């Protein structure tokens, strides 16, 4: 599982001219599900996102998590995070999970985030969306469940 996480002042997602998700200060997450990803990967990354200390404390140091600051979260599915551009000029999406599998893990990811009690909004899986955001920082991270789990076994 792979995600791009951005600290934002605000973000929203629109489908066919209608806003389907909107947040204030917090995190915008673009989530991609790969072949072989599991519930374990999903739960691991949700926990990682909730505990990642990327918000500034009173001293201006990144020392607080989205939970600490009671931030909001907007999650948008994005299979193109598994696009392979190494060969040719057209990306290959062979590494992306099939839509039925990806949808289940996407929904589980949302469920795990919502268990935190924070406001969690989302786009609509598989829909063509317009995403609007105001970055805060900018602060952007890429997380991968396999790479993170191997570097920090717990």
N, C-alpha and C positions, 0 to 999 in steps of 0.2 A: 504494500500500500504506500502511496506517495501523496504528499500534500505540500502545497505552498501556502504559507501562513503569513499574513500581513497585519501589522498593528495599524488600526485605522481610527480616525476621529468619527467617521460615519461611513456606512456602506448600504447599498440597496441592490436588489435584483428585480428586473422587470421582464415580463413576458407579454408579448402582443400589446404593449402600451400600458399594462397593468402591473403595479408594484406588488410582488408576491412575498417579499421579505425586506425588512429594513432594520438597521441597528444604529445605535449611537456608538460611543467609544468602546473599542474592544478588538475583536479579531475577525478578519475575513479569511476563510479557508477554502481553497480550491482542492478538492479531493479526487484522486484517481485510484481506481482499484485494479490491481494486476492479477494475471493468471496465477493461481496458487496462493493467493491471499486467503486468510482465514479469519474466524471470529477472534482468535488470539491476537492477530495483527491489528484488528480494529479496536479492540479494547485497550491494547497497549498504546496505540497512537492517541486515542481519546484521553487516556490518563496523562500521557506525555504533554499534550496540548494544554490541559487544564493546570498542570503544574509547572509549565515552562515559565521561568522568571524573566520576562522581557518588558515589563512595565517599570517605569522609574519610581524610586522611593523618594523621600523628602530630600535626600542628598543628591538626587539626579542619577543614581546608579540603577541599572537594570537589575532589580532585586525583588520584584513583585510579580505574581502570576495573575492571569485573568480572573481567577477566583478571588485573589487578595483584593483586587480593585473593583470587584463586582462588575466586570466588563460584560459586554454582549458579544454574541458569536453569530456570524452568518456563514453557512456552509453551502458551497456550490459544487455540484458534481462536474468533473472535467476529465473525461477519458483521454484527452490529448496529452495529459501528463505522461502517458505511456507511449507517446509517439517516438519512433526511432527514425532519426534523420541521418544516419551514418551512410546509407547507400542511396544513390539517386537523388531526385529532387522532390519526390512525393513521400511523405512520412508513412511508415508502416505502423499499424496499430496491433500487430500480432501479440504483443505482450499484455495488452489490456484484457481484463476479464470480460467474459460474455455479459451482455446487459442484465440478464436475469440474476446472475451471481453478484454482479456489481451493485445492483439495486438493493439486494438483501443486506450487503455489508455497509452500504451508504446509510440505509435506514438504521442499522445497528449503531453506527457511528453517531448519528443524531441522537438516538436514544441514550447512549452512554454520556454524551455531553449534557443532555437535559437532566440527567440524574444529579448533576451538580447543583441544580436549582437556579442556574443562570438563565437569562433569556437567550434562547437559541432559535434562530430563524434559518430558513433554507430556500434554495431555489427549487425547481421541479426537475427531478431526475430525467435526463434525456431530452429536455426541452431546449430550444434555442433561446438563449437569454442575453440580456444586456446587463452588465454589472457596472455599477457606479461606486466609486470610493474616493475618499480623501485619506491618503496615507498619513500616518503619524510617525515621523522620523526622517525618512522612511526606515521602517524596520521590517525586513522580510527574511523568512527562513524556509528552507526546504527540509522536510522530514520524510524519512523512509522507514517503514516498520522493520524490514530485514536488516538494514544497515545500523539502525539505532539499537535494535535488540542485540546484535552481535557485538557492538562496541560497549554496551552496558548490560551485561547479563544480570538479571535479578529475578 
